[in-house]
């Protein structure tokens, strides 16, 4: 780890690193995320919504939850902010678990090590107080989770040629990251299943399985062959779409730039709740009490208060 004061070292937090990865990946994603045009529909055990297929490169794609909700709140089943947020998270993170986990291990970790960072910190809030652990980047592995989903959620993208359906709980498989030394589990995209944009951290596999939204059948190391195939798919996708910014290596470089630049430069670029960016002609709203985090709208500030208040009052 680079030399510096203890407070500077504590800024190199795993939670912040994964949030930056999700933030940067969203901005350059070439798959559609979309704008809500149809309310919630339920058929049997399947629940779905309809979206226009827009990427962040296209005009009209909501840049954050505030804009998404302004459009969605008049639709059936989307009146409640928290319910609408769950669909926002699903539409942002679907089909992303293997891409982001592989990008972390294959691109972000090497970039950090190239700049002299070998470990990051993880803070756990326990009844006895907050405890901080150090995690060696070399010990982080991609894991595969095979499970039976409790629910089935579908995004229906409306194209000019017809409807395309994307299943959120596709194949009953999921990927996350685990530190072999500490047993800590990091899940940058669990929110596609639970309805959150924030990466999740679990102290053990047992706690992860207890909090998971389905019955876990198998939890194992992802085969090296699968990791390399996903890595190549993502590299090829960036080339095919002629979007150099979406290349995993470019994303990793931007993530590490922000991660090492200091909190004031990084965490004020995106909404602390939805990890979205400011809409055109607007600015993010800064928390006036702690002055440390920003929000895209009052919707996100209200939804995030339960999570944010401990840190906010702690300051």
C-alpha positions as CSV (number, residue, x, y, z in Angstrom):
1,X,0.0,0.0,0.0
2,X,1.3,3.5,-0.8
3,X,2.8,5.3,2.1
4,X,0.7,7.9,3.9
5,X,-1.1,8.7,7.1
6,X,-3.4,6.2,8.7
7,X,-6.5,8.2,7.6
8,X,-5.3,8.2,4.1
9,X,-4.9,4.5,4.1
10,X,-8.4,4.0,5.4
11,X,-9.8,5.8,2.4
12,X,-8.8,2.8,0.3
13,X,-12.0,1.0,1.2
14,X,-13.4,-2.0,-0.8
15,X,-16.9,-0.6,-0.6
16,X,-15.9,2.6,-2.3
17,X,-13.9,0.7,-4.9
18,X,-16.8,-1.5,-5.9
19,X,-19.2,1.4,-6.1
20,X,-16.8,3.2,-8.4
21,X,-16.7,0.1,-10.6
22,X,-20.5,0.0,-10.9
23,X,-20.6,3.7,-11.5
24,X,-18.0,3.7,-14.3
25,X,-19.4,0.5,-15.9
26,X,-23.0,2.0,-16.0
27,X,-21.7,5.1,-17.9
28,X,-20.1,3.0,-20.6
29,X,-22.5,0.1,-20.8
30,X,-23.6,-0.7,-24.4
31,X,-26.5,-2.9,-23.5
32,X,-29.9,-1.1,-23.1
33,X,-31.1,0.0,-19.7
34,X,-34.1,2.0,-20.8
35,X,-36.9,4.3,-19.9
36,X,-40.2,3.0,-18.2
37,X,-43.2,2.9,-20.5
38,X,-45.3,0.2,-19.0
39,X,-46.3,-0.6,-15.4
40,X,-45.8,-3.8,-13.4
41,X,-47.5,-6.9,-14.8
42,X,-47.8,-10.2,-13.0
43,X,-48.5,-13.5,-14.6
44,X,-48.2,-16.6,-12.4
45,X,-44.9,-16.3,-10.5
46,X,-43.5,-13.9,-13.1
47,X,-43.4,-10.1,-12.6
48,X,-42.3,-7.7,-15.3
49,X,-42.1,-4.1,-16.5
50,X,-41.8,-2.6,-20.0
51,X,-38.9,-0.3,-21.0
52,X,-37.7,1.5,-24.1
53,X,-34.3,0.0,-25.0
54,X,-31.9,3.0,-24.5
55,X,-28.3,3.1,-23.5
56,X,-26.5,5.8,-21.6
57,X,-25.1,7.0,-24.9
58,X,-28.6,7.8,-26.2
59,X,-30.8,10.7,-25.5
60,X,-33.8,9.9,-23.3
61,X,-32.1,7.3,-21.1
62,X,-32.6,8.2,-17.5
63,X,-29.2,9.1,-16.0
64,X,-30.4,8.5,-12.5
65,X,-33.3,7.2,-10.4
66,X,-34.8,10.6,-9.9
67,X,-35.4,11.0,-13.7
68,X,-36.5,7.3,-13.9
69,X,-39.0,7.7,-11.1
70,X,-40.5,11.0,-12.5
71,X,-41.4,8.9,-15.5
72,X,-42.4,5.7,-13.7
73,X,-44.5,7.0,-10.8
74,X,-47.7,7.4,-12.9
75,X,-47.5,3.7,-14.1
76,X,-49.2,0.8,-12.4
77,X,-47.2,-0.7,-9.5
78,X,-44.5,2.0,-9.7
79,X,-46.1,4.6,-7.4
80,X,-44.1,3.5,-4.4
81,X,-40.5,4.9,-4.5
82,X,-38.9,1.8,-3.1
83,X,-40.7,-0.6,-5.4
84,X,-39.7,1.6,-8.4
85,X,-36.1,1.7,-7.2
86,X,-36.0,-2.1,-7.2
87,X,-36.9,-2.1,-10.9
88,X,-34.4,0.7,-11.6
89,X,-31.7,-1.5,-10.0
90,X,-32.8,-4.5,-12.0
91,X,-32.8,-2.6,-15.3
92,X,-29.3,-1.3,-14.5
93,X,-27.6,-4.4,-13.3
94,X,-29.1,-7.3,-15.2
95,X,-26.6,-9.6,-16.8
96,X,-23.8,-7.8,-15.1
97,X,-22.5,-10.1,-12.4
98,X,-19.9,-12.1,-14.4
99,X,-18.8,-9.0,-16.3
100,X,-18.1,-6.9,-13.2
101,X,-16.5,-9.7,-11.1
102,X,-14.2,-10.7,-13.9
103,X,-13.4,-7.0,-14.6
104,X,-12.4,-6.6,-11.0
105,X,-10.1,-9.5,-10.8
106,X,-8.6,-9.3,-14.3
107,X,-8.3,-5.5,-14.8
108,X,-8.9,-3.5,-11.6
109,X,-6.7,-5.6,-9.3
110,X,-3.7,-5.5,-11.8
111,X,-4.2,-1.7,-12.3
112,X,-4.1,-1.2,-8.5
113,X,-1.0,-3.3,-8.1
114,X,0.7,-1.5,-10.9
115,X,0.2,1.7,-8.9
116,X,1.5,0.2,-5.6
117,X,-1.8,-0.8,-3.9
118,X,-1.7,-4.4,-2.7
119,X,-4.6,-4.3,-0.1
120,X,-7.8,-2.5,0.7
121,X,-9.8,-2.1,3.9
122,X,-13.3,-3.4,4.8
123,X,-15.3,-1.9,7.7
124,X,-17.9,-3.9,9.5
125,X,-20.5,-2.4,11.9
126,X,-21.0,-4.8,14.8
127,X,-22.8,-4.4,18.1
128,X,-19.4,-3.9,19.7
129,X,-18.5,-1.2,17.3
130,X,-16.9,-0.7,13.9
131,X,-14.1,-3.1,13.0
132,X,-11.8,-2.7,10.0
133,X,-10.0,-5.5,8.2
134,X,-7.4,-5.4,5.5
135,X,-8.0,-7.5,2.4
136,X,-5.1,-8.7,0.2
137,X,-6.1,-8.1,-3.5
138,X,-4.2,-11.2,-4.6
139,X,-6.6,-13.3,-2.4
140,X,-9.8,-12.2,-4.1
141,X,-11.4,-14.9,-6.4
142,X,-14.5,-15.0,-8.6
143,X,-17.1,-17.3,-7.2
144,X,-20.1,-19.0,-8.9
145,X,-23.5,-19.3,-7.1
146,X,-26.1,-21.8,-8.3
147,X,-29.5,-21.3,-6.8
148,X,-33.2,-21.8,-7.1
149,X,-34.8,-18.3,-7.3
150,X,-37.7,-17.4,-5.0
151,X,-39.2,-15.0,-7.6
152,X,-39.0,-14.4,-11.3
153,X,-38.5,-10.8,-12.7
154,X,-38.5,-9.9,-16.4
155,X,-37.7,-6.7,-18.3
156,X,-39.6,-6.4,-21.5
157,X,-37.8,-4.1,-24.0
158,X,-40.0,-2.7,-26.7
159,X,-38.2,-2.5,-30.0
160,X,-39.7,-1.4,-33.3
161,X,-39.7,-5.1,-34.5
162,X,-41.3,-6.4,-31.3
163,X,-40.7,-7.2,-27.7
164,X,-37.5,-8.8,-26.2
165,X,-37.7,-10.3,-22.8
166,X,-34.7,-10.4,-20.4
167,X,-34.9,-12.6,-17.4
168,X,-33.2,-11.2,-14.3
169,X,-32.7,-14.5,-12.5
170,X,-31.3,-16.0,-15.6
171,X,-30.3,-19.7,-15.3
172,X,-30.3,-19.6,-11.5
173,X,-26.6,-18.6,-11.5
174,X,-24.8,-15.6,-10.1
175,X,-21.2,-14.5,-9.6
176,X,-19.6,-12.6,-6.7
177,X,-16.1,-12.2,-5.2
178,X,-14.6,-13.9,-2.1
179,X,-11.3,-13.3,-0.2
180,X,-9.8,-16.7,0.5
181,X,-7.9,-15.3,3.5
182,X,-10.7,-13.7,5.4
183,X,-13.8,-15.5,4.0
184,X,-15.3,-12.1,3.3
185,X,-17.7,-12.0,0.3
186,X,-18.2,-9.0,-1.9
187,X,-21.1,-8.8,-4.3
188,X,-21.1,-5.8,-6.6
189,X,-24.3,-6.7,-8.4
190,X,-26.5,-8.5,-5.8
191,X,-28.8,-5.6,-6.3
192,X,-30.1,-7.0,-9.6
193,X,-31.8,-9.6,-7.4
194,X,-32.5,-7.6,-4.3
195,X,-33.3,-4.2,-5.8
196,X,-30.3,-2.1,-4.6
197,X,-27.5,-0.4,-6.5
198,X,-24.9,-0.6,-3.7
199,X,-22.4,-3.4,-3.6
200,X,-22.9,-5.8,-0.7
201,X,-20.4,-7.3,1.8
202,X,-20.9,-10.4,3.9
203,X,-18.6,-11.6,6.7
204,X,-19.0,-15.3,5.7
205,X,-20.5,-17.7,3.2
206,X,-23.1,-18.7,5.8
207,X,-24.3,-15.1,6.2
208,X,-24.3,-14.7,2.4
209,X,-26.5,-17.7,1.9
210,X,-28.9,-16.7,4.7
211,X,-29.3,-13.3,3.1
212,X,-29.6,-14.5,-0.4
213,X,-32.8,-14.3,-2.4
214,X,-33.0,-17.9,-3.3
215,X,-32.0,-21.4,-2.1
216,X,-28.3,-21.8,-2.8
217,X,-27.6,-25.2,-4.3
218,X,-23.8,-24.8,-4.9
219,X,-21.1,-22.2,-4.1
220,X,-17.8,-22.8,-5.9
221,X,-14.8,-21.2,-7.4
222,X,-15.5,-20.1,-11.0
223,X,-13.5,-22.2,-13.5
224,X,-10.5,-20.3,-15.0
225,X,-11.9,-21.2,-18.5
226,X,-15.2,-19.4,-17.7
227,X,-13.4,-16.3,-16.4
228,X,-11.2,-16.0,-19.5
229,X,-14.2,-16.5,-21.8
230,X,-16.1,-13.8,-20.1
231,X,-13.1,-11.5,-20.2
232,X,-12.7,-12.0,-24.0
233,X,-16.5,-11.5,-24.6
234,X,-16.3,-8.1,-22.8
235,X,-13.2,-7.1,-24.7
236,X,-14.8,-8.1,-28.0
237,X,-18.1,-6.3,-27.2
238,X,-16.3,-3.0,-26.7
239,X,-14.6,-3.5,-30.1
240,X,-17.8,-4.5,-31.9
241,X,-19.7,-1.5,-30.6
242,X,-16.8,0.8,-31.4
243,X,-16.9,2.2,-27.8
244,X,-13.3,2.3,-26.5
245,X,-14.5,3.7,-23.2
246,X,-16.4,0.5,-22.6
247,X,-13.2,-1.7,-22.8
248,X,-12.7,-3.3,-19.3
249,X,-9.1,-2.0,-19.2
250,X,-10.3,1.6,-19.8
251,X,-13.0,1.2,-17.2
252,X,-10.4,-0.1,-14.7
253,X,-8.1,2.8,-15.3
254,X,-10.9,5.3,-14.6
255,X,-12.0,3.5,-11.5
256,X,-8.5,3.4,-10.1
257,X,-7.9,7.1,-11.0
258,X,-11.0,8.1,-9.0
259,X,-10.2,5.6,-6.2
260,X,-6.8,7.1,-5.6
261,X,-7.8,10.7,-6.2
262,X,-9.4,11.3,-2.8
263,X,-13.0,11.2,-1.5
264,X,-14.0,14.7,-2.4
265,X,-13.2,14.1,-6.1
266,X,-14.8,10.7,-6.4
267,X,-17.9,10.4,-4.3
268,X,-19.3,13.7,-5.4
269,X,-19.5,12.6,-9.0
270,X,-22.4,10.2,-8.5
271,X,-25.5,9.7,-6.4
272,X,-24.8,7.8,-3.2
273,X,-28.0,5.8,-3.6
274,X,-28.5,5.0,-7.3
275,X,-24.9,5.6,-8.4
276,X,-26.3,7.7,-11.2
277,X,-25.1,11.0,-12.6
278,X,-26.7,14.4,-12.7
279,X,-29.3,15.1,-15.4
280,X,-28.4,17.6,-18.1
281,X,-28.5,21.1,-16.8
282,X,-28.7,20.0,-13.1
283,X,-26.3,19.4,-10.3
284,X,-26.3,16.6,-7.7
285,X,-27.6,17.6,-4.3
286,X,-25.0,17.5,-1.5
287,X,-26.0,16.4,2.0
288,X,-25.9,19.7,3.8
289,X,-25.3,18.0,7.2
290,X,-22.1,16.0,6.5
291,X,-21.2,17.6,3.1
292,X,-19.6,14.2,2.1
293,X,-22.1,12.6,-0.3
294,X,-24.4,13.7,-3.1
295,X,-27.8,12.6,-4.4
296,X,-29.5,12.9,-7.7
297,X,-32.9,13.8,-6.1
298,X,-34.8,14.0,-2.9
299,X,-36.2,10.6,-3.8
300,X,-32.8,9.0,-3.4
301,X,-31.9,11.0,-0.4
302,X,-35.0,9.8,1.4
303,X,-34.4,6.2,0.3
304,X,-30.8,6.3,1.4
305,X,-31.3,8.0,4.8
306,X,-31.5,4.7,6.8
307,X,-28.1,3.7,5.4
308,X,-26.5,7.1,5.5
309,X,-27.5,8.5,8.9
310,X,-24.9,6.5,10.9
311,X,-22.1,8.0,8.9
312,X,-23.8,11.4,8.7
313,X,-24.3,11.7,12.5
314,X,-20.9,10.2,13.1
315,X,-19.3,13.2,11.4
